[in-house]
């Protein structure tokens, strides 16, 4: 009965038509027209999956990755992403929510001049509004894009102070120390044998150097590729079943601007492919890309690359079968189709509107979110009138019904150490979901006894052995998914 009711609930999504109607021909890379007249860049394949197919097929036993990129202030579209995430969770899916960068700056786009009027309000607080909404949505991992540095490094560090998601990039380093500026890689699912182990790492566009990166140095070309391959090797060593780089590099643009040459996602993919250490087997299962502002469903020769354009032209979707531990499907969903087939999440929509209409103090609200996150409590929400609603916790309910001896309180006050962690700019906290967060390693190049033992095993065999990780819990509730710090 429950399954039938779910199918009836999602029946309206059947009205969503096929995403792609144009036949695909082999040959040189070019733009193919979709039935709505928009363009998609690919060479070999354009996937024809739809929202209705995704939901009606059922998601139990699946891990679904939802990837946004280059949102550039289009926060008003994000409630649809949360709505889809919630429906997938209702069907039993594990959902990983990822962003590919350029989330904190509303950039004017020559071909889409709506940005200044519609989205530039996020620039008023240097992108903090975007962090606030992403916190509420429960983003897991976010790659740093070049436009994150638009307002200089100090401003970026300030808005990320209360971010609840893990910031990943393997090719950004601090000039003064040589240490990684962000978390380099994460291994999702490491603490749960029933979950597929997905290795993620980020790569940031070298154009960041011209975007006021300050003390941050962004490696490019071969140095960047080597940073990425270093993460691949470590993730394979730790037992990753699937490797998915989250790159902010770009495949191509309509103008084919020269700044991408040698730094594209496809250049990285081919460098890995041609590396002799992998014995002709490219360990990259899929690249989730951004930066070029065009929708991509494959590389120039059918390479597995997805990109969702700019300001949510499309949402990238990856469906993984937990039993086979392989990618079952990957495709893009045009947001116009999503909007026609699903209602936006009310809580996220209320929050976006409250920010746009200046009904809340964004800084104070984001701090409240982070405090709740650190303490493992549900995040506050905003109602349609812009009033902040703090979710009632189990502890609150206990306080209402249980009388406490004042003497006990006094004893606790004198003897209890809160043990609150101090959060710094160093990526040492574990923000991830059921994941091991790989932190910068000062001893890179040195070899431990454990490393020597592991040399006896093939470091590129995905199933040779699994690494250990910290226990991380994720709590699902009507406001989204929240994770504990450890």
C-alpha positions as CSV (number, residue, x, y, z in Angstrom):
1,X,0.0,0.0,0.0
2,X,2.8,2.4,0.9
3,X,4.5,1.8,-2.4
4,X,1.3,2.4,-4.4
5,X,0.7,5.6,-2.4
6,X,4.2,6.8,-3.2
7,X,3.7,6.0,-6.9
8,X,0.5,8.0,-6.9
9,X,2.2,10.8,-5.2
10,X,4.8,10.9,-7.9
11,X,2.4,10.4,-10.7
12,X,2.3,14.0,-11.5
13,X,6.0,13.8,-12.4
14,X,5.0,11.6,-15.4
15,X,4.1,14.8,-17.2
16,X,7.8,15.7,-17.3
17,X,8.8,14.9,-20.9
18,X,11.9,13.4,-22.2
19,X,14.8,15.7,-21.6
20,X,16.5,15.3,-24.8
21,X,14.8,14.8,-28.2
22,X,17.6,15.4,-30.7
23,X,19.4,12.4,-32.3
24,X,23.0,12.1,-31.5
25,X,25.6,11.6,-34.2
26,X,29.2,10.7,-33.8
27,X,31.9,13.1,-34.9
28,X,33.6,16.2,-33.6
29,X,32.4,17.8,-30.4
30,X,29.6,20.3,-30.8
31,X,26.4,21.6,-29.3
32,X,23.2,19.7,-29.6
33,X,19.8,21.3,-29.4
34,X,17.4,20.1,-26.8
35,X,13.7,20.1,-27.4
36,X,13.3,23.4,-25.6
37,X,15.9,25.1,-27.9
38,X,18.7,25.2,-25.4
39,X,22.1,23.7,-26.0
40,X,24.0,20.8,-24.5
41,X,27.7,20.1,-25.1
42,X,28.6,16.5,-25.8
43,X,30.2,14.3,-28.5
44,X,28.9,10.8,-28.1
45,X,26.0,10.5,-25.7
46,X,23.1,12.5,-24.3
47,X,21.2,10.6,-21.6
48,X,17.4,10.7,-21.9
49,X,16.5,10.0,-18.3
50,X,13.7,12.1,-16.6
51,X,12.7,13.0,-13.1
52,X,9.7,10.6,-13.3
53,X,11.9,7.7,-14.3
54,X,14.3,8.4,-11.4
55,X,11.5,8.4,-8.8
56,X,9.2,5.7,-10.3
57,X,12.0,3.2,-10.6
58,X,12.4,3.4,-6.8
59,X,15.6,4.3,-4.9
60,X,15.8,1.8,-2.1
61,X,19.3,0.2,-2.1
62,X,20.7,3.1,-4.1
63,X,23.1,6.0,-3.3
64,X,22.1,9.1,-5.3
65,X,24.5,12.0,-5.8
66,X,22.9,15.4,-6.5
67,X,25.4,17.9,-7.9
68,X,25.0,21.6,-8.4
69,X,27.6,24.0,-9.8
70,X,28.1,27.6,-10.7
71,X,24.9,28.6,-8.9
72,X,26.1,32.3,-8.8
73,X,23.3,33.5,-6.6
74,X,20.4,31.6,-8.0
75,X,19.3,30.5,-4.5
76,X,15.6,30.7,-5.4
77,X,16.0,27.6,-7.5
78,X,17.6,25.5,-4.8
79,X,14.3,24.6,-3.0
80,X,13.5,22.3,-5.9
81,X,16.8,20.4,-5.3
82,X,15.8,19.8,-1.7
83,X,12.4,18.7,-2.7
84,X,13.9,16.0,-5.0
85,X,16.4,15.0,-2.2
86,X,13.5,14.5,0.2
87,X,11.5,12.4,-2.2
88,X,14.6,10.2,-2.8
89,X,15.1,9.7,0.9
90,X,11.5,8.9,1.4
91,X,12.1,6.0,-1.1
92,X,15.0,4.8,0.9
93,X,17.9,6.2,-1.0
94,X,21.1,7.5,0.6
95,X,21.6,11.0,-0.9
96,X,24.9,12.9,-1.1
97,X,24.5,16.6,-1.9
98,X,27.5,18.3,-3.5
99,X,28.3,21.6,-5.1
100,X,31.1,22.2,-7.6
101,X,32.0,25.8,-6.8
102,X,31.2,29.4,-7.5
103,X,28.4,29.3,-5.0
104,X,29.2,32.6,-3.2
105,X,29.3,35.2,-5.9
106,X,26.5,36.4,-8.3
107,X,28.3,37.0,-11.6
108,X,26.8,38.8,-14.6
109,X,26.7,36.5,-17.6
110,X,26.7,38.0,-21.0
111,X,24.2,35.5,-22.4
112,X,22.0,35.6,-19.3
113,X,21.7,39.2,-18.2
114,X,19.1,38.4,-15.5
115,X,21.9,38.0,-12.8
116,X,22.4,41.5,-11.7
117,X,18.8,42.2,-10.9
118,X,17.8,38.8,-9.7
119,X,20.7,37.4,-7.8
120,X,23.2,40.1,-6.9
121,X,21.8,40.4,-3.3
122,X,24.1,37.6,-2.2
123,X,27.1,39.9,-3.0
124,X,25.9,42.3,-0.3
125,X,27.3,40.0,2.4
126,X,30.1,38.5,0.4
127,X,28.2,35.3,-0.3
128,X,27.2,34.5,3.3
129,X,23.6,34.1,2.1
130,X,24.6,31.2,0.0
131,X,26.4,29.5,2.9
132,X,23.2,30.0,5.0
133,X,21.0,28.3,2.4
134,X,23.5,25.5,1.8
135,X,23.7,24.8,5.5
136,X,19.9,24.5,5.6
137,X,19.9,22.1,2.7
138,X,22.5,19.9,4.3
139,X,25.2,20.1,1.6
140,X,27.9,17.5,2.3
141,X,30.9,18.5,0.1
142,X,31.7,21.7,-1.7
143,X,34.6,22.4,-4.1
144,X,36.0,25.8,-4.0
145,X,35.6,27.8,-7.3
146,X,37.6,30.7,-8.6
147,X,34.9,33.2,-7.8
148,X,34.9,32.3,-4.2
149,X,37.9,34.6,-4.0
150,X,36.1,37.5,-5.7
151,X,36.0,39.4,-2.4
152,X,39.5,38.4,-1.3
153,X,40.7,35.6,0.9
154,X,39.8,37.2,4.2
155,X,36.2,37.6,3.2
156,X,36.0,34.0,2.0
157,X,37.5,32.7,5.3
158,X,34.9,34.8,7.2
159,X,31.8,33.5,5.4
160,X,33.1,29.9,5.7
161,X,33.5,30.2,9.5
162,X,30.0,28.9,10.1
163,X,29.7,26.6,7.1
164,X,28.5,23.1,8.0
165,X,29.8,21.4,4.8
166,X,33.2,20.1,4.0
167,X,35.3,22.3,1.7
168,X,37.4,20.2,-0.7
169,X,40.2,21.1,-3.1
170,X,43.4,19.1,-3.7
171,X,45.3,21.8,-5.6
172,X,45.1,24.9,-3.4
173,X,47.9,25.4,-0.9
174,X,49.0,28.1,1.6
175,X,52.0,30.0,0.3
176,X,53.5,30.6,3.7
177,X,53.3,27.0,5.0
178,X,52.9,24.8,1.9
179,X,50.0,23.0,3.5
180,X,46.7,22.2,1.8
181,X,44.3,25.1,2.3
182,X,41.2,22.8,2.3
183,X,40.3,19.2,2.9
184,X,41.9,17.3,0.0
185,X,39.7,14.3,-0.2
186,X,36.9,12.4,1.6
187,X,35.8,8.8,1.5
188,X,32.1,8.5,1.9
189,X,30.6,5.4,3.5
190,X,33.8,4.2,5.2
191,X,32.0,3.4,8.5
192,X,29.1,1.4,7.1
193,X,29.7,-1.9,5.4
194,X,26.3,-1.7,3.7
195,X,27.2,1.5,1.9
196,X,29.3,2.0,-1.2
197,X,32.6,3.7,-0.6
198,X,32.9,6.8,-2.8
199,X,36.1,8.7,-3.0
200,X,35.7,12.4,-3.7
201,X,38.3,15.1,-4.1
202,X,38.2,18.6,-5.5
203,X,40.2,20.6,-8.1
204,X,39.9,24.3,-8.3
205,X,40.3,26.4,-11.5
206,X,43.8,28.0,-11.7
207,X,42.1,31.2,-12.8
208,X,41.6,31.7,-9.1
209,X,45.1,33.2,-9.1
210,X,43.7,36.3,-10.7
211,X,40.8,36.4,-8.3
212,X,42.6,37.8,-5.2
213,X,43.6,34.5,-3.7
214,X,46.1,36.2,-1.4
215,X,48.0,33.6,0.6
216,X,46.5,30.7,-1.4
217,X,48.4,29.2,-4.4
218,X,46.5,27.2,-6.9
219,X,48.5,24.6,-8.8
220,X,47.8,24.2,-12.5
221,X,48.3,21.9,-15.4
222,X,50.7,19.0,-14.6
223,X,51.2,20.0,-11.0
224,X,47.4,20.1,-10.6
225,X,47.0,16.7,-12.3
226,X,49.6,15.2,-10.0
227,X,47.7,16.6,-7.0
228,X,44.6,14.8,-8.3
229,X,46.4,11.6,-8.9
230,X,47.8,11.7,-5.4
231,X,44.3,11.7,-4.1
232,X,43.2,8.9,-6.4
233,X,46.0,6.7,-5.2
234,X,45.2,7.3,-1.5
235,X,41.5,6.8,-2.0
236,X,42.1,3.5,-3.8
237,X,44.5,2.4,-1.1
238,X,41.8,3.1,1.5
239,X,39.2,1.0,-0.3
240,X,37.2,3.3,-2.5
241,X,34.8,1.4,-4.8
242,X,34.1,4.5,-6.9
243,X,36.2,7.6,-7.7
244,X,34.4,10.8,-8.5
245,X,36.5,14.1,-8.7
246,X,34.4,17.2,-8.1
247,X,36.2,19.6,-10.4
248,X,35.8,23.3,-11.1
249,X,37.8,23.3,-14.3
250,X,35.4,23.2,-17.3
251,X,35.3,21.1,-20.4
252,X,34.7,23.8,-23.0
253,X,32.9,27.1,-23.5
254,X,31.0,28.5,-26.4
255,X,33.9,30.9,-26.9
256,X,36.6,28.2,-26.2
257,X,38.5,30.7,-24.1
258,X,42.2,30.0,-24.1
259,X,42.5,30.2,-20.3
260,X,41.0,26.7,-20.1
261,X,43.7,25.2,-22.3
262,X,45.6,22.5,-20.6
263,X,43.6,22.9,-17.4
264,X,40.3,21.3,-18.4
265,X,38.5,18.4,-16.7
266,X,39.0,16.4,-19.8
267,X,42.7,17.1,-19.8
268,X,42.9,15.8,-16.3
269,X,40.9,12.7,-17.2
270,X,43.2,11.9,-20.1
271,X,46.3,12.5,-18.0
272,X,45.1,9.9,-15.6
273,X,44.1,7.6,-18.4
274,X,47.6,7.7,-20.0
275,X,49.4,7.2,-16.7
276,X,51.3,3.9,-16.8
277,X,50.7,3.3,-13.1
278,X,47.0,2.5,-13.8
279,X,47.8,-0.2,-16.3
280,X,45.5,1.2,-19.0
281,X,42.5,1.2,-16.6
282,X,41.3,4.7,-15.8
283,X,40.3,4.7,-12.1
284,X,38.0,7.7,-12.5
285,X,34.4,6.5,-12.8
286,X,32.9,10.0,-13.4
287,X,33.9,13.6,-13.2
288,X,31.3,16.1,-11.9
289,X,32.5,19.4,-13.4
290,X,31.8,23.1,-13.4
291,X,33.3,26.5,-14.3
292,X,32.6,26.6,-18.1
293,X,28.9,27.5,-17.7
294,X,27.7,25.0,-20.2
295,X,25.7,21.8,-19.7
296,X,27.8,18.7,-20.4
297,X,26.8,15.1,-20.5
298,X,30.0,13.6,-21.9
299,X,33.4,14.5,-23.0
300,X,34.6,15.0,-26.5
301,X,35.0,11.3,-27.1
302,X,32.4,10.1,-24.7
303,X,34.4,10.5,-21.5
304,X,32.3,10.3,-18.3
305,X,31.8,14.0,-17.5
306,X,28.7,15.8,-16.2
307,X,28.3,19.6,-15.8
308,X,25.1,21.5,-15.0
309,X,25.8,24.9,-16.7
310,X,25.3,28.1,-14.8
311,X,22.7,29.1,-12.2
312,X,21.1,25.7,-12.2
313,X,20.5,25.3,-15.9
314,X,20.6,21.6,-14.9
315,X,21.0,19.3,-12.0
316,X,23.6,16.5,-12.3
317,X,22.3,13.1,-11.0
318,X,24.4,10.0,-10.3
319,X,22.6,6.8,-9.3
320,X,24.8,4.1,-7.6
321,X,23.7,0.5,-6.9
322,X,24.8,-0.3,-3.3
323,X,24.9,-4.0,-4.0
324,X,27.0,-3.9,-7.1
325,X,28.9,-0.9,-5.9
326,X,28.8,0.6,-9.4
327,X,27.3,3.6,-11.1
328,X,24.0,2.5,-12.4
329,X,23.2,5.7,-14.3
330,X,24.3,9.4,-14.6
331,X,22.5,12.2,-16.3
332,X,21.4,15.8,-16.1
333,X,17.9,17.1,-15.3
334,X,16.9,20.4,-16.7
335,X,15.7,22.6,-13.8
336,X,12.7,23.7,-15.9
337,X,11.5,20.1,-16.0
338,X,12.1,19.7,-12.3
339,X,10.1,22.9,-11.5
340,X,7.2,21.6,-13.6
341,X,7.1,18.2,-11.9
342,X,7.8,18.9,-8.2
343,X,6.9,21.5,-5.6
344,X,9.7,23.4,-3.9
345,X,10.7,22.6,-0.4
346,X,8.8,25.1,1.8
347,X,11.4,25.5,4.5
348,X,14.2,26.3,2.0
349,X,11.9,28.6,0.0
350,X,10.9,30.5,3.1
351,X,14.6,31.0,4.1
352,X,15.6,32.2,0.6
353,X,12.7,34.7,0.5
354,X,13.5,35.9,4.0
355,X,17.1,36.6,2.9
356,X,16.1,38.3,-0.3
357,X,13.6,40.5,1.6
358,X,16.0,41.3,4.5
359,X,13.7,39.8,7.1
360,X,16.5,38.1,9.0
361,X,20.0,38.9,10.1
362,X,21.9,36.5,8.0
363,X,25.0,36.5,10.1
364,X,23.2,35.7,13.3
365,X,21.1,33.0,11.7
366,X,24.1,31.3,10.1
367,X,25.8,31.2,13.6
368,X,22.6,29.7,15.0
369,X,22.7,27.0,12.3
370,X,26.4,26.2,13.0
371,X,25.8,26.0,16.8
372,X,22.9,23.5,16.2
373,X,25.0,21.5,13.8
374,X,28.0,21.2,16.1
375,X,25.7,20.1,18.9
376,X,23.9,17.6,16.8
377,X,20.6,19.4,17.0
378,X,18.0,20.2,14.2
379,X,18.8,23.4,12.5
380,X,16.5,26.5,13.0
381,X,14.1,27.3,10.2
382,X,12.2,30.4,9.0
383,X,8.5,30.6,8.5
384,X,6.8,32.3,5.5
385,X,6.7,35.6,7.5
386,X,10.4,35.5,8.2
387,X,10.2,34.5,11.8
388,X,12.9,32.2,13.0
389,X,11.7,28.9,14.4
390,X,13.9,26.9,16.6
391,X,13.2,23.2,16.4
392,X,12.2,21.5,19.7
393,X,14.7,18.9,20.7
394,X,14.3,15.8,22.8
395,X,16.3,17.6,25.5
396,X,13.8,20.5,25.4
397,X,10.9,18.1,26.0
398,X,12.7,16.4,28.9
399,X,13.3,19.8,30.5
400,X,9.6,20.5,30.3
401,X,8.7,17.3,32.2
402,X,11.6,16.7,34.5
403,X,12.4,18.7,37.6
404,X,16.1,19.2,38.3
405,X,17.7,19.6,41.7
406,X,19.3,23.0,41.9
407,X,22.1,21.4,43.8
408,X,22.8,19.0,40.9
409,X,23.0,22.0,38.6
410,X,25.5,23.7,40.8
411,X,27.6,20.5,40.9
412,X,27.5,20.2,37.1
413,X,28.5,23.8,36.7
414,X,31.5,23.4,38.8
415,X,32.8,20.1,37.4
416,X,31.7,19.7,33.8
417,X,34.1,20.5,31.0
418,X,32.2,21.4,27.8
419,X,35.1,20.3,25.7
420,X,34.0,22.6,22.8
421,X,36.4,22.3,19.8
422,X,37.9,25.5,18.5
423,X,37.3,25.7,14.7
424,X,40.1,27.3,12.8
425,X,40.8,27.7,9.1
426,X,42.8,24.5,9.1
427,X,40.6,21.7,7.6
428,X,40.9,19.5,10.7
429,X,37.2,19.0,11.6
430,X,35.3,16.2,10.1
431,X,32.3,17.8,8.4
432,X,31.5,14.7,6.2
433,X,28.7,12.3,6.1
434,X,29.7,8.7,7.0
435,X,33.1,9.7,5.6
436,X,36.7,9.8,6.5
437,X,38.0,13.3,6.0
438,X,41.5,13.2,4.7
439,X,43.4,16.2,6.2
440,X,46.6,17.9,5.0
441,X,49.6,15.7,5.8
442,X,52.7,17.4,6.9
443,X,54.7,14.2,6.5
444,X,54.1,13.8,2.8
445,X,56.9,11.8,1.3
446,X,57.8,10.0,4.6
447,X,56.9,6.4,5.0
448,X,55.5,4.8,8.1
449,X,55.6,1.1,9.1
450,X,51.9,0.9,8.1
451,X,52.8,2.3,4.7
452,X,55.6,-0.3,4.3
453,X,53.2,-3.1,5.1
454,X,50.6,-1.7,2.6
455,X,53.2,-1.7,-0.1
456,X,52.8,-5.5,-0.2
457,X,49.3,-5.0,-1.5
458,X,48.3,-3.5,-4.9
459,X,47.5,0.1,-4.0
460,X,45.4,0.4,-7.2
461,X,43.2,-2.6,-6.4
462,X,39.9,-1.1,-5.2
463,X,38.9,-4.2,-3.2
464,X,42.3,-5.0,-1.6
465,X,41.4,-3.6,1.8
466,X,39.4,-0.8,3.5
467,X,40.8,2.0,5.6
468,X,39.4,2.9,8.9
469,X,37.4,6.1,9.6
470,X,35.7,8.0,12.4
471,X,32.1,7.4,13.3
472,X,29.9,10.1,11.8
473,X,26.2,10.3,12.2
474,X,23.7,11.9,10.0
475,X,20.2,12.8,11.3
476,X,17.3,13.0,8.9
477,X,14.4,15.2,9.7
478,X,11.9,17.4,7.9
479,X,14.4,20.2,7.6
480,X,17.0,18.1,5.8
481,X,20.1,16.2,6.9
482,X,22.5,17.3,9.5
483,X,25.9,15.9,10.5
484,X,27.9,15.8,13.7
485,X,31.3,17.3,14.2
486,X,33.8,15.0,15.8
